[in-house]
Amino acid sequence: MGILLTAGDAAAAPAGGGMMVMVLYIVVIVAFMYFIMIRPQKKEQKRMAAMLSEMSVGDCVLTTSGFYGIVIDITDDTIIVEFGSNKNCRIPMQKSAIAQIEKADAE
């Protein structure tokens, strides 16, 4: 009887070890996904928010559609951008449509 009990305990031990390895794999995969996908995206969102908060009237901006323009007016979530040398071409757009800002003082 003692032989059967020890044989049963030996068979159960690797199963518990296998479960720990599986949990470790899941933790490693979740950590990998965080550092590869989620963390860089949050850093980019913070950078964009900081860039948009520093935007001021007179800055040259590049829109996500590829047009360069000058900021004429800024409200809470929209800006008015003047495109080209034509003073009548002023278009309101969302702040999220700005891809890059060049400060007027940088010249």
A tleap script that builds the chain and sets N, CA, C and O, in Angstrom:
source leaprc.protein.ff14SB
mol = sequence {
  NMET GLY ILE LEU LEU THR ALA GLY ASP ALA
  ALA ALA ALA PRO ALA GLY GLY GLY MET MET
  VAL MET VAL LEU TYR ILE VAL VAL ILE VAL
  ALA PHE MET TYR PHE ILE MET ILE ARG PRO
  GLN LYS LYS GLU GLN LYS ARG MET ALA ALA
  MET LEU SER GLU MET SER VAL GLY ASP CYS
  VAL LEU THR THR SER GLY PHE TYR GLY ILE
  VAL ILE ASP ILE THR ASP ASP THR ILE ILE
  VAL GLU PHE GLY SER ASN LYS ASN CYS ARG
  ILE PRO MET GLN LYS SER ALA ILE ALA GLN
  ILE GLU LYS ALA ASP ALA CGLU
}
set mol.1.N position { 0.817 -1.180 0.000 }
set mol.1.CA position { 0.000 0.000 0.000 }
set mol.1.C position { 0.859 1.241 0.000 }
set mol.1.O position { 0.529 2.212 -0.681 }
set mol.2.N position { 1.948 1.244 0.739 }
set mol.2.CA position { 2.852 2.394 0.802 }
set mol.2.C position { 3.479 2.677 -0.553 }
set mol.2.O position { 3.750 3.832 -0.882 }
set mol.3.N position { 3.712 1.636 -1.343 }
set mol.3.CA position { 4.303 1.816 -2.666 }
set mol.3.C position { 3.330 2.537 -3.591 }
set mol.3.O position { 3.740 3.390 -4.379 }
set mol.4.N position { 2.065 2.207 -3.503 }
set mol.4.CA position { 1.066 2.863 -4.341 }
set mol.4.C position { 0.914 4.341 -3.991 }
set mol.4.O position { 0.729 5.168 -4.884 }
set mol.5.N position { 0.988 4.678 -2.729 }
set mol.5.CA position { 0.853 6.082 -2.329 }
set mol.5.C position { 2.041 6.916 -2.804 }
set mol.5.O position { 1.857 8.048 -3.251 }
set mol.6.N position { 3.238 6.383 -2.715 }
set mol.6.CA position { 4.397 7.137 -3.165 }
set mol.6.C position { 4.414 7.280 -4.675 }
set mol.6.O position { 4.858 8.305 -5.191 }
set mol.7.N position { 3.946 6.285 -5.384 }
set mol.7.CA position { 3.890 6.360 -6.839 }
set mol.7.C position { 2.863 7.405 -7.261 }
set mol.7.O position { 3.088 8.112 -8.243 }
set mol.8.N position { 1.754 7.522 -6.559 }
set mol.8.CA position { 0.731 8.520 -6.866 }
set mol.8.C position { 1.238 9.934 -6.603 }
set mol.8.O position { 0.920 10.840 -7.373 }
set mol.9.N position { 2.012 10.155 -5.550 }
set mol.9.CA position { 2.560 11.473 -5.243 }
set mol.9.C position { 3.594 11.888 -6.286 }
set mol.9.O position { 3.680 13.067 -6.631 }
set mol.10.N position { 4.363 10.958 -6.780 }
set mol.10.CA position { 5.386 11.266 -7.776 }
set mol.10.C position { 4.738 11.671 -9.093 }
set mol.10.O position { 5.271 12.518 -9.810 }
set mol.11.N position { 3.606 11.080 -9.416 }
set mol.11.CA position { 2.922 11.416 -10.660 }
set mol.11.C position { 2.231 12.769 -10.557 }
set mol.11.O position { 2.083 13.448 -11.573 }
set mol.12.N position { 1.805 13.185 -9.378 }
set mol.12.CA position { 1.098 14.446 -9.206 }
set mol.12.C position { 2.061 15.632 -9.186 }
set mol.12.O position { 1.664 16.739 -9.548 }
set mol.13.N position { 3.276 15.440 -8.788 }
set mol.13.CA position { 4.242 16.537 -8.660 }
set mol.13.C position { 4.560 17.207 -9.995 }
set mol.13.O position { 4.580 18.437 -10.040 }
set mol.14.N position { 4.806 16.486 -11.076 }
set mol.14.CA position { 5.091 17.177 -12.331 }
set mol.14.C position { 3.907 17.977 -12.851 }
set mol.14.O position { 4.103 18.991 -13.520 }
set mol.15.N position { 2.691 17.550 -12.563 }
set mol.15.CA position { 1.524 18.292 -13.038 }
set mol.15.C position { 1.478 19.672 -12.402 }
set mol.15.O position { 1.140 20.648 -13.073 }
set mol.16.N position { 1.809 19.772 -11.125 }
set mol.16.CA position { 1.847 21.072 -10.456 }
set mol.16.C position { 2.958 21.936 -11.017 }
set mol.16.O position { 2.780 23.145 -11.167 }
set mol.17.N position { 4.086 21.352 -11.327 }
set mol.17.CA position { 5.198 22.083 -11.927 }
set mol.17.C position { 4.860 22.563 -13.329 }
set mol.17.O position { 5.267 23.653 -13.731 }
set mol.18.N position { 4.117 21.754 -14.072 }
set mol.18.CA position { 3.689 22.130 -15.413 }
set mol.18.C position { 2.731 23.307 -15.387 }
set mol.18.O position { 2.743 24.159 -16.276 }
set mol.19.N position { 1.902 23.340 -14.356 }
set mol.19.CA position { 0.958 24.456 -14.215 }
set mol.19.C position { 1.713 25.752 -13.927 }
set mol.19.O position { 1.349 26.808 -14.442 }
set mol.20.N position { 2.748 25.679 -13.118 }
set mol.20.CA position { 3.543 26.872 -12.805 }
set mol.20.C position { 4.274 27.388 -14.044 }
set mol.20.O position { 4.399 28.598 -14.232 }
set mol.21.N position { 4.751 26.487 -14.879 }
set mol.21.CA position { 5.434 26.883 -16.109 }
set mol.21.C position { 4.447 27.567 -17.050 }
set mol.21.O position { 4.785 28.558 -17.699 }
set mol.22.N position { 3.231 27.040 -17.123 }
set mol.22.CA position { 2.219 27.641 -17.982 }
set mol.22.C position { 1.859 29.051 -17.487 }
set mol.22.O position { 1.725 29.971 -18.294 }
set mol.23.N position { 1.705 29.222 -16.187 }
set mol.23.CA position { 1.418 30.543 -15.622 }
set mol.23.C position { 2.580 31.485 -15.901 }
set mol.23.O position { 2.359 32.655 -16.214 }
set mol.24.N position { 3.797 31.004 -15.796 }
set mol.24.CA position { 4.967 31.822 -16.080 }
set mol.24.C position { 4.990 32.260 -17.543 }
set mol.24.O position { 5.318 33.409 -17.839 }
set mol.25.N position { 4.646 31.357 -18.456 }
set mol.25.CA position { 4.573 31.702 -19.882 }
set mol.25.C position { 3.533 32.792 -20.132 }
set mol.25.O position { 3.777 33.723 -20.899 }
set mol.26.N position { 2.384 32.675 -19.490 }
set mol.26.CA position { 1.329 33.677 -19.668 }
set mol.26.C position { 1.797 35.034 -19.156 }
set mol.26.O position { 1.556 36.052 -19.805 }
set mol.27.N position { 2.453 35.065 -18.016 }
set mol.27.CA position { 2.967 36.321 -17.460 }
set mol.27.C position { 4.009 36.926 -18.393 }
set mol.27.O position { 4.010 38.138 -18.608 }
set mol.28.N position { 4.883 36.114 -18.944 }
set mol.28.CA position { 5.912 36.609 -19.865 }
set mol.28.C position { 5.273 37.157 -21.141 }
set mol.28.O position { 5.704 38.194 -21.645 }
set mol.29.N position { 4.265 36.487 -21.663 }
set mol.29.CA position { 3.599 36.951 -22.883 }
set mol.29.C position { 2.874 38.267 -22.635 }
set mol.29.O position { 2.941 39.167 -23.473 }
set mol.30.N position { 2.185 38.404 -21.510 }
set mol.30.CA position { 1.485 39.654 -21.188 }
set mol.30.C position { 2.492 40.787 -21.008 }
set mol.30.O position { 2.255 41.895 -21.488 }
set mol.31.N position { 3.600 40.536 -20.335 }
set mol.31.CA position { 4.620 41.565 -20.164 }
set mol.31.C position { 5.225 41.966 -21.512 }
set mol.31.O position { 5.475 43.147 -21.752 }
set mol.32.N position { 5.456 41.010 -22.372 }
set mol.32.CA position { 5.987 41.293 -23.704 }
set mol.32.C position { 5.019 42.166 -24.496 }
set mol.32.O position { 5.435 43.132 -25.136 }
set mol.33.N position { 3.729 41.831 -24.456 }
set mol.33.CA position { 2.739 42.629 -25.178 }
set mol.33.C position { 2.676 44.053 -24.624 }
set mol.33.O position { 2.519 45.006 -25.386 }
set mol.34.N position { 2.795 44.201 -23.317 }
set mol.34.CA position { 2.760 45.537 -22.711 }
set mol.34.C position { 3.932 46.377 -23.203 }
set mol.34.O position { 3.738 47.520 -23.616 }
set mol.35.N position { 5.134 45.834 -23.165 }
set mol.35.CA position { 6.318 46.610 -23.532 }
set mol.35.C position { 6.459 46.816 -25.033 }
set mol.35.O position { 7.106 47.774 -25.456 }
set mol.36.N position { 5.880 45.956 -25.839 }
set mol.36.CA position { 5.997 46.090 -27.288 }
set mol.36.C position { 4.848 46.901 -27.888 }
set mol.36.O position { 5.067 47.664 -28.829 }
set mol.37.N position { 3.631 46.753 -27.367 }
set mol.37.CA position { 2.476 47.385 -28.014 }
set mol.37.C position { 1.869 48.519 -27.208 }
set mol.37.O position { 1.653 49.596 -27.762 }
set mol.38.N position { 1.590 48.334 -25.957 }
set mol.38.CA position { 0.813 49.305 -25.185 }
set mol.38.C position { 1.662 50.484 -24.737 }
set mol.38.O position { 1.238 51.629 -24.890 }
set mol.39.N position { 2.829 50.244 -24.195 }
set mol.39.CA position { 3.667 51.316 -23.654 }
set mol.39.C position { 4.093 52.322 -24.725 }
set mol.39.O position { 3.976 53.522 -24.478 }
set mol.40.N position { 4.576 51.910 -25.894 }
set mol.40.CA position { 4.939 52.900 -26.914 }
set mol.40.C position { 3.747 53.722 -27.405 }
set mol.40.O position { 3.898 54.903 -27.718 }
set mol.41.N position { 2.578 53.115 -27.474 }
set mol.41.CA position { 1.397 53.846 -27.911 }
set mol.41.C position { 1.025 54.925 -26.897 }
set mol.41.O position { 0.658 56.034 -27.286 }
set mol.42.N position { 1.115 54.620 -25.620 }
set mol.42.CA position { 0.812 55.624 -24.592 }
set mol.42.C position { 1.834 56.752 -24.609 }
set mol.42.O position { 1.473 57.911 -24.404 }
set mol.43.N position { 3.110 56.432 -24.850 }
set mol.43.CA position { 4.129 57.470 -24.940 }
set mol.43.C position { 3.860 58.395 -26.123 }
set mol.43.O position { 4.045 59.607 -26.016 }
set mol.44.N position { 3.428 57.833 -27.245 }
set mol.44.CA position { 3.108 58.638 -28.426 }
set mol.44.C position { 1.894 59.523 -28.169 }
set mol.44.O position { 1.872 60.672 -28.612 }
set mol.45.N position { 0.894 59.022 -27.473 }
set mol.45.CA position { -0.276 59.824 -27.141 }
set mol.45.C position { 0.101 60.984 -26.232 }
set mol.45.O position { -0.407 62.091 -26.407 }
set mol.46.N position { 0.983 60.751 -25.265 }
set mol.46.CA position { 1.438 61.828 -24.382 }
set mol.46.C position { 2.227 62.867 -25.158 }
set mol.46.O position { 2.087 64.063 -24.905 }
set mol.47.N position { 3.057 62.428 -26.102 }
set mol.47.CA position { 3.843 63.360 -26.907 }
set mol.47.C position { 2.933 64.229 -27.772 }
set mol.47.O position { 3.144 65.437 -27.882 }
set mol.48.N position { 1.921 63.613 -28.384 }
set mol.48.CA position { 0.980 64.366 -29.220 }
set mol.48.C position { 0.186 65.364 -28.384 }
set mol.48.O position { -0.026 66.496 -28.817 }
set mol.49.N position { -0.255 64.963 -27.199 }
set mol.49.CA position { -1.014 65.863 -26.330 }
set mol.49.C position { -0.156 67.048 -25.900 }
set mol.49.O position { -0.639 68.180 -25.853 }
set mol.50.N position { 1.113 66.796 -25.586 }
set mol.50.CA position { 2.009 67.891 -25.208 }
set mol.50.C position { 2.258 68.825 -26.388 }
set mol.50.O position { 2.304 70.043 -26.215 }
set mol.51.N position { 2.417 68.265 -27.582 }
set mol.51.CA position { 2.644 69.073 -28.776 }
set mol.51.C position { 1.438 69.960 -29.064 }
set mol.51.O position { 1.599 71.143 -29.364 }
set mol.52.N position { 0.241 69.404 -28.976 }
set mol.52.CA position { -0.965 70.176 -29.262 }
set mol.52.C position { -1.235 71.235 -28.197 }
set mol.52.O position { -1.792 72.289 -28.504 }
set mol.53.N position { -0.851 70.971 -26.962 }
set mol.53.CA position { -1.076 71.965 -25.909 }
set mol.53.C position { -0.114 73.148 -26.046 }
set mol.53.O position { -0.426 74.244 -25.581 }
set mol.54.N position { 1.041 72.949 -26.670 }
set mol.54.CA position { 2.015 74.025 -26.863 }
set mol.54.C position { 1.791 74.809 -28.147 }
set mol.54.O position { 2.521 75.763 -28.417 }
set mol.55.N position { 0.797 74.427 -28.946 }
set mol.55.CA position { 0.527 75.094 -30.212 }
set mol.55.C position { 0.005 76.505 -29.952 }
set mol.55.O position { -0.789 76.721 -29.036 }
set mol.56.N position { 0.453 77.459 -30.760 }
set mol.56.CA position { 0.000 78.836 -30.599 }
set mol.56.C position { -0.284 79.447 -31.966 }
set mol.56.O position { 0.085 78.881 -32.995 }
set mol.57.N position { -0.939 80.598 -31.970 }
set mol.57.CA position { -1.277 81.298 -33.205 }
set mol.57.C position { 0.012 81.713 -33.902 }
set mol.57.O position { 0.928 82.232 -33.265 }
set mol.58.N position { 0.082 81.484 -35.208 }
set mol.58.CA position { 1.258 81.837 -35.996 }
set mol.58.C position { 2.195 80.673 -36.266 }
set mol.58.O position { 3.140 80.809 -37.043 }
set mol.59.N position { 1.948 79.533 -35.638 }
set mol.59.CA position { 2.790 78.356 -35.869 }
set mol.59.C position { 2.476 77.748 -37.233 }
set mol.59.O position { 1.336 77.779 -37.695 }
set mol.60.N position { 3.508 77.195 -37.864 }
set mol.60.CA position { 3.328 76.465 -39.114 }
set mol.60.C position { 3.030 75.008 -38.751 }
set mol.60.O position { 3.758 74.399 -37.968 }
set mol.61.N position { 1.966 74.459 -39.319 }
set mol.61.CA position { 1.554 73.097 -38.983 }
set mol.61.C position { 1.500 72.241 -40.239 }
set mol.61.O position { 1.275 72.735 -41.344 }
set mol.62.N position { 1.708 70.960 -40.042 }
set mol.62.CA position { 1.541 69.955 -41.090 }
set mol.62.C position { 0.338 69.113 -40.685 }
set mol.62.O position { 0.316 68.545 -39.593 }
set mol.63.N position { -0.662 69.031 -41.559 }
set mol.63.CA position { -1.850 68.245 -41.241 }
set mol.63.C position { -1.617 66.785 -41.590 }
set mol.63.O position { -0.656 66.442 -42.278 }
set mol.64.N position { -2.505 65.938 -41.109 }
set mol.64.CA position { -2.383 64.508 -41.403 }
set mol.64.C position { -2.615 64.216 -42.875 }
set mol.64.O position { -2.214 63.160 -43.363 }
set mol.65.N position { -3.255 65.132 -43.593 }
set mol.65.CA position { -3.467 64.937 -45.029 }
set mol.65.C position { -2.293 65.447 -45.857 }
set mol.65.O position { -2.284 65.275 -47.076 }
set mol.66.N position { -1.294 66.076 -45.216 }
set mol.66.CA position { -0.082 66.481 -45.916 }
set mol.66.C position { -0.027 67.942 -46.307 }
set mol.66.O position { 0.880 68.332 -47.044 }
set mol.67.N position { -0.955 68.770 -45.849 }
set mol.67.CA position { -0.955 70.189 -46.182 }
set mol.67.C position { -0.247 70.990 -45.098 }
set mol.67.O position { -0.414 70.733 -43.906 }
set mol.68.N position { 0.557 71.980 -45.537 }
set mol.68.CA position { 1.188 72.920 -44.617 }
set mol.68.C position { 0.323 74.156 -44.506 }
set mol.68.O position { -0.250 74.598 -45.502 }
set mol.69.N position { 0.218 74.721 -43.323 }
set mol.69.CA position { -0.566 75.928 -43.135 }
set mol.69.C position { -0.127 76.670 -41.890 }
set mol.69.O position { 0.705 76.190 -41.120 }
set mol.70.N position { -0.699 77.850 -41.705 }
set mol.70.CA position { -0.401 78.698 -40.559 }
set mol.70.C position { -1.637 78.745 -39.668 }
set mol.70.O position { -2.753 78.907 -40.162 }
set mol.71.N position { -1.443 78.605 -38.355 }
set mol.71.CA position { -2.552 78.638 -37.406 }
set mol.71.C position { -3.016 80.087 -37.250 }
set mol.71.O position { -2.218 80.976 -36.951 }
set mol.72.N position { -4.312 80.311 -37.457 }
set mol.72.CA position { -4.900 81.646 -37.352 }
set mol.72.C position { -5.646 81.826 -36.035 }
set mol.72.O position { -5.557 82.882 -35.409 }
set mol.73.N position { -6.383 80.794 -35.612 }
set mol.73.CA position { -7.182 80.879 -34.388 }
set mol.73.C position { -7.246 79.503 -33.742 }
set mol.73.O position { -7.248 78.483 -34.431 }
set mol.74.N position { -7.298 79.482 -32.409 }
set mol.74.CA position { -7.366 78.223 -31.658 }
set mol.74.C position { -8.542 78.297 -30.693 }
set mol.74.O position { -8.666 79.263 -29.940 }
set mol.75.N position { -9.401 77.290 -30.709 }
set mol.75.CA position { -10.463 77.139 -29.715 }
set mol.75.C position { -10.201 75.848 -28.947 }
set mol.75.O position { -9.107 75.288 -29.023 }
set mol.76.N position { -11.198 75.379 -28.210 }
set mol.76.CA position { -10.995 74.197 -27.366 }
set mol.76.C position { -10.536 72.975 -28.145 }
set mol.76.O position { -9.498 72.396 -27.825 }
set mol.77.N position { -11.286 72.574 -29.157 }
set mol.77.CA position { -10.941 71.351 -29.886 }
set mol.77.C position { -10.760 71.580 -31.381 }
set mol.77.O position { -10.493 70.629 -32.117 }
set mol.78.N position { -10.899 72.821 -31.847 }
set mol.78.CA position { -10.702 73.118 -33.264 }
set mol.78.C position { -9.719 74.264 -33.436 }
set mol.78.O position { -9.515 75.080 -32.538 }
set mol.79.N position { -9.121 74.298 -34.607 }
set mol.79.CA position { -8.235 75.400 -34.973 }
set mol.79.C position { -8.611 75.861 -36.377 }
set mol.79.O position { -9.210 75.108 -37.145 }
set mol.80.N position { -8.263 77.081 -36.702 }
set mol.80.CA position { -8.463 77.581 -38.057 }
set mol.80.C position { -7.082 77.728 -38.668 }
set mol.80.O position { -6.217 78.416 -38.125 }
set mol.81.N position { -6.884 77.068 -39.814 }
set mol.81.CA position { -5.586 77.044 -40.487 }
set mol.81.C position { -5.723 77.741 -41.833 }
set mol.81.O position { -6.678 77.521 -42.577 }
set mol.82.N position { -4.739 78.588 -42.125 }
set mol.82.CA position { -4.692 79.298 -43.405 }
set mol.82.C position { -3.691 78.584 -44.296 }
set mol.82.O position { -2.539 78.382 -43.910 }
set mol.83.N position { -4.135 78.199 -45.502 }
set mol.83.CA position { -3.297 77.440 -46.419 }
set mol.83.C position { -2.841 78.319 -47.570 }
set mol.83.O position { -3.640 79.070 -48.130 }
set mol.84.N position { -1.568 78.237 -47.929 }
set mol.84.CA position { -1.031 78.940 -49.087 }
set mol.84.C position { -0.952 80.438 -48.884 }
set mol.84.O position { -1.140 80.935 -47.773 }
set mol.85.N position { -0.672 81.157 -49.962 }
set mol.85.CA position { -0.545 82.609 -49.885 }
set mol.85.C position { -1.897 83.306 -50.045 }
set mol.85.O position { -1.990 84.525 -49.901 }
set mol.86.N position { -2.934 82.539 -50.340 }
set mol.86.CA position { -4.276 83.095 -50.482 }
set mol.86.C position { -4.875 83.296 -49.092 }
set mol.86.O position { -5.086 82.327 -48.362 }
set mol.87.N position { -5.150 84.543 -48.722 }
set mol.87.CA position { -5.665 84.830 -47.378 }
set mol.87.C position { -7.111 84.385 -47.201 }
set mol.87.O position { -7.620 84.379 -46.080 }
set mol.88.N position { -7.782 84.012 -48.290 }
set mol.88.CA position { -9.182 83.589 -48.194 }
set mol.88.C position { -9.325 82.087 -47.972 }
set mol.88.O position { -10.443 81.595 -47.817 }
set mol.89.N position { -8.231 81.360 -47.954 }
set mol.89.CA position { -8.295 79.909 -47.793 }
set mol.89.C position { -8.041 79.550 -46.329 }
set mol.89.O position { -6.949 79.109 -45.969 }
set mol.90.N position { -9.049 79.741 -45.501 }
set mol.90.CA position { -8.965 79.428 -44.071 }
set mol.90.C position { -9.944 78.298 -43.778 }
set mol.90.O position { -11.136 78.401 -44.068 }
set mol.91.N position { -9.430 77.235 -43.208 }
set mol.91.CA position { -10.251 76.043 -42.992 }
set mol.91.C position { -10.226 75.671 -41.510 }
set mol.91.O position { -9.148 75.532 -40.931 }
set mol.92.N position { -11.393 75.508 -40.889 }
set mol.92.CA position { -11.419 74.999 -39.515 }
set mol.92.C position { -11.197 73.487 -39.525 }
set mol.92.O position { -11.727 72.773 -40.378 }
set mol.93.N position { -10.410 73.017 -38.570 }
set mol.93.CA position { -10.152 71.579 -38.469 }
set mol.93.C position { -9.941 71.194 -37.014 }
set mol.93.O position { -9.688 72.047 -36.163 }
set mol.94.N position { -10.046 69.915 -36.742 }
set mol.94.CA position { -9.837 69.414 -35.387 }
set mol.94.C position { -8.357 69.436 -35.049 }
set mol.94.O position { -7.505 69.321 -35.931 }
set mol.95.N position { -8.060 69.586 -33.773 }
set mol.95.CA position { -6.662 69.563 -33.335 }
set mol.95.C position { -6.012 68.212 -33.612 }
set mol.95.O position { -4.804 68.136 -33.834 }
set mol.96.N position { -6.798 67.164 -33.600 }
set mol.96.CA position { -6.242 65.825 -33.822 }
set mol.96.C position { -5.766 65.637 -35.256 }
set mol.96.O position { -5.082 64.655 -35.544 }
set mol.97.N position { -6.111 66.558 -36.172 }
set mol.97.CA position { -5.674 66.455 -37.561 }
set mol.97.C position { -4.288 67.047 -37.772 }
set mol.97.O position { -3.799 67.074 -38.902 }
set mol.98.N position { -3.647 67.520 -36.714 }
set mol.98.CA position { -2.305 68.089 -36.808 }
set mol.98.C position { -1.281 66.984 -36.564 }
set mol.98.O position { -1.343 66.282 -35.555 }
set mol.99.N position { -0.339 66.837 -37.494 }
set mol.99.CA position { 0.676 65.791 -37.372 }
set mol.99.C position { 1.996 66.348 -36.843 }
set mol.99.O position { 2.739 65.643 -36.161 }
set mol.100.N position { 2.290 67.619 -37.159 }
set mol.100.CA position { 3.578 68.186 -36.783 }
set mol.100.C position { 3.428 69.698 -36.659 }
set mol.100.O position { 2.629 70.309 -37.369 }
set mol.101.N position { 4.204 70.301 -35.748 }
set mol.101.CA position { 4.164 71.743 -35.532 }
set mol.101.C position { 5.578 72.282 -35.626 }
set mol.101.O position { 6.509 71.735 -35.034 }
set mol.102.N position { 5.728 73.372 -36.388 }
set mol.102.CA position { 6.987 74.102 -36.438 }
set mol.102.C position { 6.729 75.469 -35.829 }
set mol.102.O position { 5.908 76.232 -36.339 }
set mol.103.N position { 7.412 75.781 -34.757 }
set mol.103.CA position { 7.214 77.051 -34.066 }
set mol.103.C position { 7.666 78.204 -34.926 }
set mol.103.O position { 8.635 78.081 -35.675 }
set mol.104.N position { 6.973 79.329 -34.827 }
set mol.104.CA position { 7.319 80.523 -35.590 }
set mol.104.C position { 8.649 81.112 -35.111 }
set mol.104.O position { 9.351 81.752 -35.893 }
set mol.105.N position { 9.004 80.907 -33.845 }
set mol.105.CA position { 10.243 81.436 -33.267 }
set mol.105.C position { 11.477 80.655 -33.703 }
set mol.105.O position { 12.594 81.127 -33.492 }
set mol.106.N position { 11.315 79.491 -34.296 }
set mol.106.CA position { 12.432 78.607 -34.638 }
set mol.106.C position { 13.240 79.118 -35.825 }
set mol.106.O position { 14.316 78.585 -36.096 }
set mol.107.N position { 12.764 80.123 -36.535 }
set mol.107.CA position { 13.477 80.641 -37.695 }
set mol.107.C position { 14.649 81.361 -37.236 }
set mol.107.O position { 15.407 81.889 -38.049 }
savepdb mol mol.pdb
quit
